[in-house]
């Protein structure tokens, strides 16, 4: 699968997110080493703490089904417009918690693909975003 397809899948997942508090929708498409794509979206909660990011939703779905080897993830996000539609905005980088969770299952050369509403892409590695990850 090429990165453009992953980005498209991540954009589609923004439409499934549940973001009644922040009104900021995020979608993720996680590429397993076997070629399967696992998807996720952000899911908010009124208590905030139980909310879950799109990246963690995707990785938890995959791991819960026995998949633990990944090569890339595309992440897209943006706010709602006045009609409630998602407007892909600037690059949407994973939060620190998601970076740490990714580091549990992904190598430092794992690719993180970000794209913005203008169609520009940034590709970085997990090692670049989290150079000193906590691990056992």
Buried (B, 14 or more C-beta within 10 A) or exposed (E): BEBEEBBBBBBBBBEBBEBEEBEBBBBBBBBBEEEEBBBBBBBBEEEEEEBBBBBBBBBBBBBEEEBEEBBBBBBBBBBBEEEEEBBBBEBBBBEEEBBBBBBEBBEEEBBBBBBBBEEEBEEBBBBEBBEEBEEE
